[in-house]
């Protein structure tokens, strides 16, 4: 699970599920199009920090202020969230399909051969 350090404290980033994506979008945070170069980066950052810390936006603003005063930058939050998105079950890499065993293929081939013979 990804973690973010905000104002000197480490927070686990909640699992990114479809429901969480919807909750964030309702608050103006669009994970699908997240880009630190967006115009409303402060609002997005505050929303992400509030979500990660599970606090109200005003408390998130104070944590961000302290984080920046202590030498941190906004990428300290964006980068772990982007990592969490990549690792999430919703956005993550597709899981490999179950590989069939050779005996599974052999049975299928035998059936095809038998059907071909009956047609002749």
Backbone as a chain_set.jsonl record, in Angstrom:
{"seq": "XXXXXXXXXXXXXXXXXXXXXXXXXXXXXXXXXXXXXXXXXXXXXXXXXXXXXXXXXXXXXXXXXXXXXXXXXXXXXXXXXXXXXXXXXXXXXXXXXXXXXXXXXXXXXXXXXXXXXXXX", "coords": {"N": [[0.849, -1.183, 0.0], [0.534, 2.242, -0.769], [2.142, 5.117, 0.653], [2.028, 8.395, 2.064], [3.92, 11.185, 3.065], [3.065, 13.726, 5.078], [3.463, 16.838, 6.367], [5.466, 15.838, 8.034], [4.395, 13.485, 9.039], [3.524, 10.1, 8.491], [1.155, 8.713, 6.287], [-1.128, 6.187, 5.329], [-2.263, 5.657, 2.082], [-5.606, 5.456, 1.246], [-7.292, 2.541, -0.12], [-7.816, 2.619, -3.555], [-10.762, 2.566, -4.885], [-13.616, 2.097, -7.038], [-15.765, 3.374, -5.8], [-14.418, 5.164, -4.089], [-13.2, 6.784, -5.995], [-15.443, 7.991, -7.116], [-16.403, 9.384, -4.838], [-14.292, 11.191, -4.479], [-14.444, 12.609, -6.905], [-16.895, 13.864, -6.536], [-16.091, 15.782, -4.821], [-14.545, 17.392, -6.372], [-12.083, 16.353, -7.155], [-10.349, 14.771, -9.574], [-9.194, 11.848, -10.229], [-8.701, 10.438, -12.532], [-7.792, 12.267, -14.378], [-5.667, 13.535, -13.166], [-3.247, 15.99, -12.734], [-0.401, 17.704, -11.847], [-0.021, 20.187, -13.025], [-2.402, 21.426, -13.412], [-4.799, 24.112, -13.203], [-6.281, 24.381, -10.81], [-4.711, 23.316, -8.755], [-4.14, 23.646, -6.019], [-6.614, 23.291, -4.749], [-7.153, 20.662, -5.494], [-4.971, 19.372, -4.283], [-5.497, 19.953, -1.58], [-7.922, 18.549, -1.3], [-7.076, 15.897, -1.787], [-5.283, 15.52, 0.345], [-7.019, 15.855, 2.509], [-8.623, 13.616, 2.09], [-6.727, 11.515, 2.325], [-5.833, 11.919, 4.971], [-8.196, 11.754, 6.258], [-9.75, 13.95, 7.151], [-11.343, 17.181, 7.625], [-11.453, 19.72, 5.002], [-10.294, 22.185, 5.971], [-8.528, 21.39, 7.996], [-6.81, 19.879, 6.46], [-5.699, 21.9, 4.887], [-4.197, 23.277, 6.816], [-2.328, 21.295, 7.462], [-1.004, 21.037, 5.02], [0.093, 23.599, 4.795], [1.916, 23.536, 6.956], [3.504, 21.424, 6.075], [4.731, 22.494, 3.774], [6.028, 24.719, 4.896], [7.89, 23.337, 6.381], [9.634, 22.525, 4.454], [8.715, 20.74, 2.542], [7.12, 19.707, -0.592], [4.482, 20.007, -3.07], [4.529, 17.771, -4.713], [5.188, 15.72, -3.064], [2.841, 14.666, -2.219], [1.305, 14.198, -4.53], [2.833, 12.303, -6.041], [2.897, 9.8, -4.462], [0.141, 9.266, -4.544], [-0.314, 8.885, -7.263], [1.195, 6.571, -7.565], [-0.31, 4.851, -5.97], [-2.6, 4.728, -7.502], [-1.654, 3.384, -9.765], [-1.108, 0.914, -8.578], [-3.546, 0.057, -7.679], [-6.451, -2.096, -7.475], [-8.453, -1.351, -9.16], [-7.401, 0.374, -11.152], [-5.051, -0.889, -11.639], [-2.538, -3.051, -13.132], [-3.653, -5.523, -15.412], [-4.5, -8.674, -14.16], [-2.69, -11.669, -14.713], [-4.038, -14.144, -16.899], [-5.307, -17.324, -15.943], [-3.151, -19.887, -16.537], [-3.544, -22.523, -18.754], [-3.166, -25.975, -18.241], [-1.066, -28.423, -19.871], [-2.496, -30.848, -20.191], [-5.124, -29.963, -20.337], [-5.281, -28.792, -22.854], [-4.753, -30.991, -24.459], [-7.013, -32.662, -24.243], [-8.903, -31.096, -25.563], [-7.825, -31.025, -28.142], [-7.993, -33.723, -28.859], [-10.768, -34.053, -28.996], [-11.347, -32.417, -31.169], [-10.032, -33.791, -33.201], [-11.512, -36.166, -33.223], [-14.022, -35.24, -34.022], [-13.477, -34.34, -36.585], [-12.912, -36.731, -37.894], [-15.365, -38.034, -37.901], [-16.786, -36.586, -39.71], [-15.843, -37.242, -42.186]], "CA": [[0.0, 0.0, 0.0], [1.309, 3.475, -0.871], [2.095, 6.015, 1.804], [2.419, 9.777, 1.805], [4.367, 11.897, 4.253], [2.468, 15.066, 5.072], [3.835, 17.582, 7.566], [6.295, 15.001, 8.888], [3.702, 12.287, 9.509], [3.258, 9.163, 7.404], [-0.239, 8.281, 6.154], [-1.418, 5.217, 4.283], [-3.261, 6.134, 1.122], [-6.691, 4.469, 1.199], [-7.424, 1.782, -1.352], [-8.537, 3.37, -4.575], [-11.834, 1.765, -5.463], [-14.532, 2.907, -7.84], [-16.532, 4.226, -4.871], [-13.549, 6.26, -3.649], [-13.04, 7.68, -7.142], [-16.68, 8.785, -7.19], [-16.41, 10.317, -3.701], [-13.329, 12.254, -4.761], [-14.982, 13.446, -7.985], [-17.943, 14.701, -5.951], [-15.398, 16.875, -4.145], [-13.74, 18.143, -7.32], [-10.789, 15.729, -7.402], [-10.524, 13.83, -10.668], [-7.995, 11.017, -10.3], [-8.477, 9.983, -13.897], [-7.103, 13.324, -15.121], [-4.853, 14.272, -12.212], [-2.035, 16.547, -13.298], [0.029, 18.811, -10.987], [0.022, 21.451, -13.762], [-3.751, 21.976, -13.544], [-4.991, 25.429, -12.58], [-6.817, 24.296, -9.456], [-3.856, 22.349, -8.074], [-4.257, 23.817, -4.565], [-7.872, 22.658, -4.33], [-6.975, 19.219, -5.654], [-4.054, 18.951, -3.242], [-6.227, 19.984, -0.304], [-8.884, 17.444, -1.302], [-6.347, 14.636, -1.635], [-4.759, 15.447, 1.712], [-8.178, 15.616, 3.385], [-9.016, 12.217, 1.881], [-5.696, 10.651, 2.895], [-5.799, 12.085, 6.419], [-9.571, 11.584, 6.733], [-10.074, 15.157, 7.919], [-12.033, 18.238, 6.883], [-10.528, 20.512, 4.187], [-9.544, 23.199, 6.734], [-7.423, 20.692, 8.669], [-5.871, 19.519, 5.398], [-4.988, 23.138, 4.53], [-3.192, 23.541, 7.856], [-1.267, 20.288, 7.319], [-0.23, 21.395, 3.819], [0.871, 24.783, 5.156], [3.033, 23.08, 7.781], [4.354, 20.593, 5.224], [5.515, 23.383, 2.909], [6.915, 25.489, 5.774], [8.955, 22.43, 6.822], [10.495, 22.215, 3.318], [8.098, 19.798, 1.617], [6.483, 20.3, -1.768], [3.215, 19.351, -3.408], [4.759, 16.475, -5.352], [5.256, 14.716, -2.006], [1.505, 14.071, -2.114], [0.862, 13.716, -5.841], [3.542, 11.103, -6.494], [2.383, 8.577, -3.844], [-1.232, 9.001, -5.006], [-0.179, 8.301, -8.598], [1.663, 5.198, -7.355], [-1.462, 4.093, -5.464], [-3.485, 4.519, -8.655], [-1.06, 2.31, -10.581], [-1.164, -0.343, -7.834], [-4.906, -0.279, -7.25], [-7.163, -3.145, -8.195], [-9.323, -0.737, -10.164], [-6.586, 0.895, -12.244], [-3.818, -1.655, -11.718], [-2.274, -3.922, -14.271], [-4.533, -6.677, -15.48], [-3.901, -9.874, -13.625], [-2.529, -12.659, -15.778], [-5.05, -15.18, -16.974], [-4.85, -18.611, -15.457], [-2.573, -20.646, -17.644], [-4.074, -23.874, -18.835], [-2.174, -27.04, -18.188], [-1.009, -29.153, -21.143], [-3.55, -31.853, -20.294], [-6.363, -29.289, -20.738], [-5.222, -28.612, -24.301], [-4.76, -32.3, -25.099], [-8.4, -33.117, -24.336], [-9.571, -30.299, -26.594], [-7.312, -31.462, -29.445], [-8.552, -35.048, -29.146], [-12.17, -33.869, -29.393], [-11.356, -31.873, -32.532], [-9.665, -34.878, -34.116], [-12.63, -37.109, -33.305], [-15.102, -34.621, -34.811], [-13.039, -34.299, -37.97], [-13.01, -38.068, -38.449], [-16.755, -38.413, -38.093], [-17.31, -35.84, -40.856], [-15.352, -37.838, -43.449]], "C": [[0.892, 1.243, 0.0], [1.111, 4.342, 0.363], [2.535, 7.397, 1.37], [2.871, 10.384, 3.127], [3.886, 13.333, 4.124], [2.779, 15.711, 6.413], [4.566, 16.681, 8.56], [5.634, 13.734, 9.407], [3.359, 11.402, 8.308], [1.802, 8.699, 7.458], [-0.325, 7.216, 5.071], [-2.468, 5.807, 3.363], [-4.343, 5.072, 1.046], [-6.727, 3.736, -0.143], [-8.275, 2.569, -2.337], [-9.507, 2.422, -5.262], [-12.708, 2.68, -6.31], [-15.323, 3.862, -6.953], [-15.693, 5.412, -4.403], [-13.338, 7.266, -4.777], [-14.264, 8.573, -7.271], [-16.743, 9.802, -6.062], [-15.463, 11.483, -3.954], [-13.847, 13.18, -5.861], [-16.085, 14.355, -7.475], [-17.352, 15.906, -5.227], [-14.417, 17.609, -5.058], [-12.362, 17.572, -7.605], [-10.977, 14.622, -8.418], [-9.249, 13.017, -10.854], [-7.689, 10.575, -11.719], [-7.683, 10.996, -14.714], [-6.18, 14.132, -14.227], [-3.537, 14.714, -12.856], [-1.611, 17.731, -12.429], [0.064, 20.17, -11.697], [-1.361, 22.084, -13.921], [-3.863, 23.3, -12.778], [-5.426, 25.33, -11.122], [-6.026, 23.294, -8.611], [-3.973, 22.463, -6.552], [-5.512, 23.127, -4.04], [-7.773, 21.143, -4.425], [-6.074, 18.685, -4.547], [-4.755, 18.911, -1.884], [-7.213, 18.827, -0.21], [-8.211, 16.093, -1.117], [-5.825, 14.462, -0.213], [-5.904, 15.196, 2.699], [-8.623, 14.164, 3.29], [-8.02, 11.272, 2.542], [-5.711, 10.708, 4.42], [-7.153, 11.819, 7.063], [-9.969, 12.722, 7.678], [-10.849, 16.127, 7.028], [-11.011, 19.053, 6.081], [-9.713, 21.544, 4.965], [-8.346, 22.573, 7.45], [-6.362, 20.276, 7.643], [-5.052, 20.749, 4.988], [-3.892, 23.445, 5.541], [-2.03, 22.552, 7.745], [-0.385, 20.601, 6.115], [0.655, 22.605, 4.109], [2.105, 24.383, 5.955], [4.026, 22.269, 6.946], [5.28, 21.46, 4.365], [6.484, 24.23, 3.74], [8.097, 24.645, 6.246], [9.841, 21.971, 5.662], [9.925, 21.212, 2.334], [7.552, 20.502, 0.383], [5.257, 19.478, -2.142], [3.399, 17.995, -4.069], [4.883, 15.358, -4.324], [3.909, 14.027, -1.806], [1.091, 13.471, -3.454], [1.525, 12.407, -6.245], [3.058, 9.829, -5.803], [0.944, 8.244, -4.279], [-1.185, 8.376, -6.401], [0.303, 6.852, -8.498], [0.498, 4.322, -6.88], [-2.449, 3.797, -6.588], [-2.951, 3.376, -9.503], [-1.2, 0.952, -9.907], [-2.582, -0.803, -7.512], [-5.507, -1.403, -8.076], [-8.011, -2.576, -9.312], [-8.53, -0.285, -11.377], [-5.365, 0.05, -12.522], [-3.711, -2.493, -12.977], [-3.26, -5.078, -14.244], [-3.79, -7.881, -14.946], [-3.783, -10.899, -14.741], [-3.632, -13.702, -15.723], [-4.45, -16.477, -16.456], [-4.365, -19.416, -16.647], [-3.117, -22.066, -17.605], [-2.918, -24.856, -18.847], [-2.185, -27.802, -19.509], [-2.117, -30.191, -21.281], [-4.886, -31.226, -20.685], [-6.409, -29.131, -22.249], [-5.329, -29.944, -25.037], [-6.186, -32.813, -25.269], [-9.148, -32.391, -25.432], [-9.121, -30.754, -27.982], [-7.885, -32.822, -29.829], [-10.002, -34.941, -29.609], [-12.249, -33.353, -30.816], [-11.027, -32.974, -33.533], [-10.827, -35.845, -34.316], [-13.758, -36.538, -34.141], [-14.732, -34.575, -36.278], [-13.19, -35.681, -38.631], [-14.447, -38.436, -38.756], [-17.369, -37.692, -39.301], [-16.915, -36.502, -42.167], [-16.118, -39.035, -43.827]], "O": [[1.901, 1.279, 0.704], [0.07, 4.307, 1.019], [3.315, 7.552, 0.43], [2.278, 10.128, 4.175], [4.249, 14.053, 3.194], [2.405, 15.193, 7.465], [4.325, 16.744, 9.765], [6.261, 12.978, 10.15], [2.959, 11.892, 7.252], [1.284, 8.344, 8.517], [0.319, 7.323, 4.027], [-3.449, 6.392, 3.822], [-4.04, 3.904, 0.806], [-6.255, 4.244, -1.16], [-9.321, 3.113, -1.983], [-9.129, 1.599, -6.095], [-12.546, 3.901, -6.291], [-15.527, 5.022, -7.31], [-16.191, 6.535, -4.327], [-13.303, 8.472, -4.533], [-14.139, 9.775, -7.507], [-17.097, 10.959, -6.291], [-15.799, 12.634, -3.673], [-13.705, 14.399, -5.762], [-16.207, 15.494, -7.926], [-18.022, 16.922, -5.041], [-13.56, 18.356, -4.584], [-11.544, 18.24, -8.236], [-11.681, 13.645, -8.159], [-8.33, 13.444, -11.553], [-6.527, 10.36, -12.064], [-6.975, 10.618, -15.647], [-5.933, 15.306, -14.504], [-2.815, 13.908, -13.444], [-2.383, 18.678, -12.28], [0.169, 21.202, -11.034], [-1.481, 23.162, -14.502], [-3.115, 23.557, -11.835], [-4.98, 26.119, -10.289], [-6.604, 22.521, -7.847], [-3.907, 21.445, -5.864], [-5.474, 22.458, -3.008], [-8.248, 20.425, -3.545], [-6.379, 17.658, -3.939], [-4.616, 17.945, -1.134], [-7.33, 18.193, 0.839], [-8.709, 15.241, -0.381], [-5.918, 13.376, 0.36], [-5.757, 14.4, 3.626], [-8.961, 13.549, 4.302], [-8.415, 10.336, 3.238], [-5.614, 9.677, 5.086], [-7.244, 11.676, 8.283], [-10.438, 12.516, 8.797], [-10.986, 15.908, 5.824], [-9.833, 19.081, 6.435], [-8.544, 21.758, 4.646], [-7.27, 23.169, 7.5], [-5.164, 20.318, 7.927], [-3.845, 20.644, 4.767], [-2.785, 23.828, 5.164], [-0.873, 22.935, 7.918], [0.835, 20.451, 6.177], [1.822, 22.637, 3.718], [3.212, 24.837, 5.665], [5.239, 22.415, 7.096], [6.473, 21.181, 4.252], [7.629, 24.436, 3.337], [9.182, 25.175, 6.485], [10.71, 21.12, 5.855], [10.602, 20.862, 1.366], [7.522, 21.731, 0.315], [5.027, 18.396, -1.602], [2.508, 17.149, -3.992], [4.708, 14.186, -4.656], [3.854, 12.917, -1.275], [0.579, 12.352, -3.5], [0.856, 11.5, -6.738], [2.821, 8.838, -6.494], [0.578, 7.072, -4.369], [-1.934, 7.441, -6.687], [-0.138, 6.0, -9.269], [0.341, 3.189, -7.335], [-3.063, 2.73, -6.616], [-3.709, 2.498, -9.914], [-1.39, -0.057, -10.585], [-2.782, -1.95, -7.112], [-5.122, -1.629, -9.223], [-8.259, -3.254, -10.31], [-8.939, -0.532, -12.512], [-4.701, 0.246, -13.539], [-4.651, -2.621, -13.762], [-3.651, -5.551, -13.177], [-2.611, -8.087, -15.236], [-4.654, -10.994, -15.605], [-4.097, -14.088, -14.651], [-3.24, -16.692, -16.525], [-5.08, -19.598, -17.632], [-3.143, -22.716, -16.56], [-1.847, -24.589, -19.391], [-3.205, -27.828, -20.197], [-2.63, -30.395, -22.382], [-5.71, -31.895, -21.308], [-7.461, -29.316, -22.861], [-5.925, -30.017, -26.112], [-6.532, -33.342, -26.326], [-9.94, -32.996, -26.155], [-9.939, -30.858, -28.897], [-8.224, -33.049, -30.991], [-10.418, -35.661, -30.517], [-13.104, -33.784, -31.59], [-11.662, -33.081, -34.582], [-11.094, -36.289, -35.432], [-14.392, -37.271, -34.899], [-15.596, -34.756, -37.135], [-13.558, -35.77, -39.803], [-14.719, -39.083, -39.767], [-18.371, -38.152, -39.849], [-17.606, -36.326, -43.171], [-15.835, -39.651, -44.854]]}, "num_chains": 1, "name": "protein.A"}
